[in-house]
Amino acid sequence: MQNSTHSSGLLPMTTGEGKQRCRFDLFVQLNDGVPSKFNRGVRSWCFRGDTFTQNEDKMLINLLNLMKRYHTQYKLMHLWDNNYSKNDPDRTIFQYFNGVIEKNILWVKYSDAIAGCVWPSWIKDPVNPATE
């Protein structure tokens, strides 16, 4: 059984193997001066949203809280919506590299989910390279 996309372009919430698909992922890479927290010296990894909860709104909020708390330690941050295929530009919600936010469509697409929380301006300010 292959994992096909719906007519809307969104992926089904289960994989071809029948496993539950995690809605949101946060990929990060440490700044050069920040020591690795792992014995193997790993400098980049991915936080899965379902590590914290199965509620999709809370997944997003928890990953945003990680970004807010540790953003000074990260050189690279990518927040992804896994409802979209890897080649779809809508998959990337937030993209940050070397202190510059390259894409931020959080408030465009997910404002209902995150509106009740207090966020710093760098998370609130929209940046969409497709329209600039």
MDAnalysis code that builds the backbone (N, CA, C; Angstrom):
import MDAnalysis as mda
import numpy as np

u = mda.Universe.empty(396, n_residues=132, atom_resindex=np.repeat(np.arange(132), 3), trajectory=True)
u.add_TopologyAttr("name", ["N", "CA", "C"] * 132)
u.add_TopologyAttr("resid", np.arange(1, 133))
u.add_TopologyAttr("resname", ["MET", "GLN", "ASN", "SER", "THR", "HIS", "SER", "SER", "GLY", "LEU", "LEU", "PRO", "MET", "THR", "THR", "GLY", "GLU", "GLY", "LYS", "GLN", "ARG", "CYS", "ARG", "PHE", "ASP", "LEU", "PHE", "VAL", "GLN", "LEU", "ASN", "ASP", "GLY", "VAL", "PRO", "SER", "LYS", "PHE", "ASN", "ARG", "GLY", "VAL", "ARG", "SER", "TRP", "CYS", "PHE", "ARG", "GLY", "ASP", "THR", "PHE", "THR", "GLN", "ASN", "GLU", "ASP", "LYS", "MET", "LEU", "ILE", "ASN", "LEU", "LEU", "ASN", "LEU", "MET", "LYS", "ARG", "TYR", "HIS", "THR", "GLN", "TYR", "LYS", "LEU", "MET", "HIS", "LEU", "TRP", "ASP", "ASN", "ASN", "TYR", "SER", "LYS", "ASN", "ASP", "PRO", "ASP", "ARG", "THR", "ILE", "PHE", "GLN", "TYR", "PHE", "ASN", "GLY", "VAL", "ILE", "GLU", "LYS", "ASN", "ILE", "LEU", "TRP", "VAL", "LYS", "TYR", "SER", "ASP", "ALA", "ILE", "ALA", "GLY", "CYS", "VAL", "TRP", "PRO", "SER", "TRP", "ILE", "LYS", "ASP", "PRO", "VAL", "ASN", "PRO", "ALA", "THR", "GLU"])
u.atoms.positions = np.array([
    [0.834, -1.184, 0.000],
    [0.000, 0.000, 0.000],
    [0.876, 1.243, 0.000],
    [0.741, 2.090, -1.003],
    [1.564, 3.290, -1.085],
    [0.858, 4.465, -0.450],
    [1.666, 5.401, 0.020],
    [1.156, 6.603, 0.645],
    [0.932, 7.653, -0.428],
    [-0.305, 7.874, -0.832],
    [-0.588, 8.844, -1.883],
    [-1.136, 10.121, -1.266],
    [-1.142, 11.182, -2.050],
    [-1.675, 12.441, -1.559],
    [-3.159, 12.533, -1.865],
    [-3.872, 13.296, -1.055],
    [-5.279, 13.568, -1.308],
    [-5.389, 14.561, -2.455],
    [-6.590, 14.721, -2.990],
    [-6.801, 15.673, -4.077],
    [-6.499, 17.101, -3.626],
    [-6.579, 17.381, -2.319],
    [-6.276, 18.715, -1.802],
    [-4.778, 18.970, -1.734],
    [-3.957, 17.956, -1.981],
    [-2.508, 18.103, -1.900],
    [-1.952, 17.751, -0.541],
    [-2.818, 17.530, 0.447],
    [-2.370, 17.167, 1.782],
    [-2.138, 15.670, 1.866],
    [-1.179, 15.291, 2.684],
    [-0.885, 13.878, 2.865],
    [-1.848, 13.259, 3.870],
    [-2.135, 11.968, 3.743],
    [-2.953, 11.299, 4.762],
    [-2.199, 11.267, 6.091],
    [-2.922, 11.147, 7.183],
    [-2.290, 11.192, 8.507],
    [-1.679, 9.861, 8.934],
    [-1.655, 8.883, 8.041],
    [-0.935, 7.639, 8.302],
    [0.017, 7.384, 7.151],
    [1.110, 6.701, 7.436],
    [2.080, 6.369, 6.404],
    [1.602, 5.140, 5.635],
    [2.333, 4.777, 4.606],
    [2.000, 3.585, 3.831],
    [2.040, 2.320, 4.658],
    [2.816, 2.350, 5.745],
    [2.916, 1.190, 6.638],
    [1.837, 1.215, 7.715],
    [0.963, 2.227, 7.697],
    [-0.117, 2.309, 8.675],
    [0.265, 3.004, 9.973],
    [1.477, 3.565, 10.054],
    [1.900, 4.262, 11.263],
    [1.347, 5.683, 11.260],
    [1.070, 6.201, 12.454],
    [0.560, 7.567, 12.587],
    [1.638, 8.563, 12.170],
    [1.292, 9.522, 11.318],
    [2.224, 10.550, 10.875],
    [2.202, 11.685, 11.893],
    [3.381, 12.150, 12.292],
    [3.491, 13.285, 13.197],
    [3.196, 14.557, 12.408],
    [2.340, 15.434, 12.924],
    [1.911, 16.613, 12.168],
    [3.030, 17.635, 12.014],
    [3.788, 17.927, 13.093],
    [4.803, 18.975, 13.052],
    [6.163, 18.444, 13.489],
    [7.214, 18.909, 12.823],
    [8.599, 18.599, 13.185],
    [9.389, 19.896, 13.239],
    [10.366, 19.934, 14.144],
    [11.281, 21.064, 14.232],
    [12.699, 20.530, 14.071],
    [13.356, 20.898, 12.978],
    [14.737, 20.503, 12.731],
    [15.637, 21.647, 13.177],
    [16.671, 21.329, 13.967],
    [17.582, 22.357, 14.481],
    [19.035, 21.932, 14.284],
    [19.904, 22.939, 14.202],
    [21.340, 22.717, 14.165],
    [21.979, 23.735, 15.105],
    [22.883, 23.262, 15.956],
    [23.530, 24.123, 16.942],
    [24.477, 25.129, 16.305],
    [24.607, 26.297, 16.932],
    [25.637, 27.260, 16.553],
    [27.009, 26.636, 16.768],
    [28.025, 27.163, 16.090],
    [29.369, 26.591, 16.165],
    [29.955, 26.636, 17.575],
    [29.698, 27.683, 18.348],
    [30.283, 27.820, 19.677],
    [29.541, 27.081, 20.771],
    [28.388, 26.502, 20.473],
    [27.583, 25.821, 21.487],
    [27.982, 24.351, 21.542],
    [28.354, 23.859, 22.731],
    [28.744, 22.448, 22.836],
    [27.540, 21.523, 22.650],
    [27.796, 20.375, 22.062],
    [26.748, 19.381, 21.856],
    [26.318, 18.801, 23.193],
    [25.020, 18.514, 23.304],
    [24.489, 17.937, 24.539],
    [24.563, 16.409, 24.518],
    [25.074, 15.855, 23.451],
    [25.091, 14.410, 23.294],
    [26.520, 13.889, 23.281],
    [26.706, 12.674, 23.751],
    [28.033, 12.060, 23.807],
    [28.652, 11.894, 22.425],
    [27.836, 11.669, 21.430],
    [28.354, 11.428, 20.076],
    [28.734, 12.723, 19.366],
    [28.461, 13.860, 19.982],
    [28.792, 15.131, 19.361],
    [27.829, 15.544, 18.265],
    [26.596, 15.050, 18.321],
    [25.595, 15.376, 17.317],
    [25.302, 16.866, 17.369],
    [25.292, 17.520, 16.217],
    [25.083, 18.965, 16.150],
    [23.732, 19.345, 15.556],
    [23.019, 18.391, 14.974],
    [21.697, 18.669, 14.430],
    [20.772, 17.483, 14.694],
    [19.503, 17.793, 14.888],
    [18.515, 16.761, 15.157],
    [17.128, 17.318, 14.898],
    [16.131, 16.442, 15.004],
    [14.743, 16.816, 14.743],
    [13.893, 16.506, 15.971],
    [13.122, 17.504, 16.420],
    [12.143, 17.302, 17.482],
    [10.828, 16.941, 16.819],
    [10.238, 15.825, 17.208],
    [8.919, 15.445, 16.703],
    [7.858, 16.056, 17.606],
    [6.839, 16.630, 17.015],
    [5.775, 17.244, 17.797],
    [5.021, 16.255, 18.664],
    [4.883, 15.014, 18.193],
    [4.122, 14.035, 18.969],
    [4.907, 13.461, 20.144],
    [6.130, 13.929, 20.354],
    [6.880, 13.553, 21.549],
    [6.178, 14.113, 22.778],
    [5.522, 15.261, 22.616],
    [4.923, 15.971, 23.732],
    [3.437, 15.656, 23.904],
    [2.705, 15.548, 22.807],
    [1.256, 15.371, 22.862],
    [0.736, 14.891, 21.516],
    [-0.476, 14.380, 21.489],
    [-1.125, 13.996, 20.233],
    [-2.027, 15.110, 19.694],
    [-2.294, 16.140, 20.512],
    [-3.102, 17.280, 20.091],
    [-2.267, 18.160, 19.166],
    [-2.744, 18.388, 17.946],
    [-1.948, 19.099, 16.941],
    [-1.649, 20.544, 17.326],
    [-2.623, 21.242, 17.917],
    [-2.374, 22.621, 18.335],
    [-1.288, 22.675, 19.412],
    [-1.354, 21.741, 20.360],
    [-0.348, 21.709, 21.429],
    [1.019, 21.279, 20.896],
    [1.036, 20.417, 19.873],
    [2.313, 20.047, 19.235],
    [3.010, 21.300, 18.731],
    [2.276, 22.106, 17.993],
    [2.838, 23.325, 17.425],
    [3.293, 24.281, 18.516],
    [2.483, 24.474, 19.538],
    [2.837, 25.380, 20.632],
    [4.084, 24.900, 21.365],
    [4.188, 23.605, 21.614],
    [5.369, 23.070, 22.309],
    [6.643, 23.263, 21.484],
    [6.562, 23.050, 20.188],
    [7.733, 23.250, 19.331],
    [8.105, 24.728, 19.251],
    [7.109, 25.602, 19.205],
    [7.384, 27.043, 19.214],
    [8.023, 27.481, 20.534],
    [7.594, 26.884, 21.628],
    [8.216, 27.193, 22.921],
    [9.680, 26.766, 22.949],
    [10.004, 25.638, 22.327],
    [11.409, 25.229, 22.208],
    [12.199, 26.254, 21.405],
    [11.614, 26.721, 20.306],
    [12.282, 27.733, 19.485],
    [12.507, 29.008, 20.288],
    [11.487, 29.423, 21.007],
    [11.555, 30.663, 21.786],
    [12.630, 30.561, 22.870],
    [12.690, 29.415, 23.528],
    [13.608, 29.246, 24.657],
    [15.064, 29.104, 24.219],
    [15.305, 28.382, 23.129],
    [16.680, 28.023, 22.754],
    [17.170, 28.653, 21.453],
    [16.448, 29.605, 20.881],
    [16.804, 30.109, 19.553],
    [18.217, 30.697, 19.485],
    [18.763, 31.191, 20.576],
    [20.116, 31.752, 20.538],
    [21.180, 30.663, 20.391],
    [20.836, 29.425, 20.690],
    [21.789, 28.318, 20.567],
    [21.784, 27.686, 19.174],
    [20.779, 28.004, 18.371],
    [20.625, 27.336, 17.083],
    [21.061, 28.221, 15.922],
    [21.810, 27.620, 15.030],
    [22.194, 28.273, 13.780],
    [21.078, 28.136, 12.752],
    [20.369, 27.022, 12.817],
    [19.366, 26.676, 11.824],
    [18.131, 26.124, 12.522],
    [16.955, 26.594, 12.124],
    [15.686, 26.045, 12.613],
    [14.714, 25.969, 11.442],
    [14.124, 24.811, 11.271],
    [13.075, 24.607, 10.261],
    [11.886, 23.982, 10.971],
    [10.729, 24.616, 10.893],
    [9.500, 24.054, 11.431],
    [8.660, 23.601, 10.250],
    [8.284, 22.327, 10.249],
    [7.581, 21.727, 9.113],
    [6.187, 21.260, 9.493],
    [5.268, 21.387, 8.558],
    [3.935, 20.797, 8.658],
    [3.943, 19.562, 7.770],
    [3.894, 18.409, 8.378],
    [4.024, 17.150, 7.643],
    [2.749, 16.731, 6.920],
    [1.718, 17.574, 6.938],
    [0.553, 17.307, 6.097],
    [0.886, 17.524, 4.632],
    [1.961, 18.247, 4.371],
    [2.379, 18.549, 3.006],
    [3.569, 17.676, 2.627],
    [3.688, 17.364, 1.344],
    [4.804, 16.531, 0.886],
    [6.112, 17.319, 0.983],
    [7.225, 16.620, 0.935],
    [8.534, 17.257, 1.098],
    [8.843, 18.275, 0.012],
    [8.269, 18.139, -1.147],
    [8.532, 19.061, -2.249],
    [7.609, 20.279, -2.253],
    [6.613, 20.288, -1.390],
    [5.636, 21.379, -1.355],
    [6.201, 22.557, -0.551],
    [6.243, 23.775, -1.113],
    [6.777, 24.921, -0.378],
    [5.949, 25.284, 0.855],
    [4.677, 24.880, 0.907],
    [3.846, 25.147, 2.084],
    [4.228, 24.285, 3.283],
    [5.062, 23.280, 3.069],
    [5.484, 22.412, 4.166],
    [6.298, 23.176, 5.203],
    [7.154, 24.094, 4.761],
    [7.988, 24.866, 5.674],
    [7.179, 26.041, 6.207],
    [6.983, 26.051, 7.520],
    [6.215, 27.098, 8.188],
    [7.144, 28.217, 8.651],
    [8.296, 27.812, 9.160],
    [9.244, 28.767, 9.744],
    [10.646, 28.311, 9.379],
    [11.458, 29.245, 8.889],
    [12.827, 28.924, 8.479],
    [13.749, 30.023, 9.000],
    [14.778, 29.617, 9.728],
    [15.702, 30.544, 10.390],
    [17.121, 30.066, 10.120],
    [17.997, 30.982, 9.698],
    [19.378, 30.594, 9.437],
    [20.309, 31.737, 9.831],
    [21.269, 31.454, 10.687],
    [22.273, 32.430, 11.142],
    [21.664, 33.745, 11.615],
    [20.636, 33.655, 12.433],
    [20.036, 34.848, 13.014],
    [19.058, 35.580, 12.113],
    [18.790, 35.057, 10.921],
    [17.875, 35.711, 9.980],
    [16.682, 34.787, 9.728],
    [15.491, 35.338, 9.904],
    [14.285, 34.573, 9.604],
    [14.022, 34.674, 8.108],
    [14.092, 33.546, 7.423],
    [13.927, 33.510, 5.977],
    [12.478, 33.271, 5.558],
    [11.719, 32.616, 6.434],
    [10.309, 32.380, 6.144],
    [9.562, 32.246, 7.461],
    [8.401, 32.883, 7.550],
    [7.558, 32.780, 8.727],
    [6.116, 33.004, 8.303],
    [5.377, 31.902, 8.167],
    [3.961, 32.009, 7.808],
    [3.083, 31.450, 8.926],
    [3.604, 31.469, 10.155],
    [2.860, 30.957, 11.307],
    [1.514, 31.642, 11.468],
    [1.522, 32.975, 11.431],
    [0.292, 33.729, 11.691],
    [-0.633, 33.731, 10.488],
    [-0.116, 33.390, 9.331],
    [-0.957, 33.322, 8.142],
    [-1.795, 32.043, 8.163],
    [-1.176, 30.931, 8.553],
    [-1.840, 29.633, 8.449],
    [-2.297, 29.045, 9.787],
    [-1.671, 29.439, 10.888],
    [-1.922, 28.759, 12.160],
    [-2.297, 29.725, 13.283],
    [-2.840, 30.881, 12.945],
    [-3.133, 31.904, 13.944],
    [-4.143, 31.429, 14.987],
    [-5.118, 30.633, 14.594],
    [-6.106, 30.136, 15.556],
    [-5.459, 29.257, 16.620],
    [-4.491, 28.463, 16.230],
    [-3.849, 27.532, 17.163],
    [-2.926, 28.233, 18.153],
    [-2.285, 29.325, 17.739],
    [-1.243, 29.932, 18.579],
    [-1.619, 31.311, 19.114],
    [-2.828, 31.773, 18.840],
    [-3.224, 33.135, 19.216],
    [-3.298, 33.345, 20.724],
    [-3.623, 32.344, 21.499],
    [-3.799, 32.509, 22.941],
    [-2.514, 32.550, 23.734],
    [-1.359, 32.490, 23.080],
    [-0.067, 32.461, 23.765],
    [0.670, 33.778, 23.549],
    [1.642, 34.039, 24.412],
    [2.468, 35.244, 24.281],
    [3.732, 34.859, 23.523],
    [3.990, 35.551, 22.397],
    [5.142, 35.241, 21.556],
    [5.986, 36.492, 21.350],
    [7.302, 36.328, 21.249],
    [8.148, 37.485, 20.923],
    [7.887, 37.943, 19.487],
    [8.282, 39.161, 19.185],
    [7.977, 39.728, 17.863],
    [8.611, 38.934, 16.725],
    [9.784, 38.320, 16.946],
    [10.423, 37.589, 15.855],
    [9.628, 36.355, 15.457],
    [8.764, 35.849, 16.330],
    [7.881, 34.746, 15.954],
    [6.610, 35.304, 15.310],
    [6.185, 36.482, 15.732],
    [4.939, 37.068, 15.225],
    [5.070, 37.695, 13.849],
    [6.225, 38.273, 13.534],
    [6.389, 39.016, 12.280],
    [6.422, 38.085, 11.071],
    [5.490, 38.258, 10.129],
    [5.461, 37.369, 8.958],
    [6.597, 37.678, 7.972],
    [7.163, 36.634, 7.430],
    [8.163, 36.730, 6.360],
    [7.818, 35.634, 5.372],
    [7.475, 36.020, 4.159],
    [7.133, 35.036, 3.136],
    [7.898, 35.370, 1.865],
    [8.979, 34.623, 1.581],
    [9.783, 34.919, 0.401],
    [9.025, 34.794, -0.909],
    [7.936, 34.059, -0.927],
    [7.164, 33.880, -2.168],
    [6.474, 35.173, -2.585],
    [6.182, 36.040, -1.613],
    [5.471, 37.280, -1.929],
    [6.391, 38.488, -1.949],
    [7.663, 38.330, -1.624],
    [8.588, 39.473, -1.587],
    [9.425, 39.555, -2.827],
])
